[in-house]
Amino acid sequence: MSTTVEALSFALDALQIQSDAIANNVANVDTPGYIQSNVSFQSSLAAALANGGTATTSVTPSSNPVGLNGNNVSLGQELTQATTNAMDYQAVSNELTTYFQILSGSMGGQF
């Protein structure tokens, strides 16, 4: 598998993990004591591509300040992140589709 396909595949997987974390945060917006989860994979992917290594996705607790009920989820922040995540997922999916269309065309298929 090419580096391009591996990177795009990793990005799709990581964006799905991020989407799951966002959904979990939104579901627990009113749960006392719940601590928001964050997913960061962009810097890991950039480092892996630069070094030819393996990228990883990690889910970490947020260090945002907590409210009176011990919960630190900001619904507005989560909804903004969900929108950004959906657009990123669509962009990566489009890039993967384009890559395979070019590959197919180079093998005699239609562009």
Buried (B, 14 or more C-beta within 10 A) or exposed (E): EEEEEBBBEBBBEBBBBBBEBBEBBBEBEEEEEBBBBBBEBBEBBEEBBEEEEEBEBEBEEBEBEBEEEEBBBBEEBBEEBBEEBEEBBEEBBEBBEEBEEEEEEEEEEEE
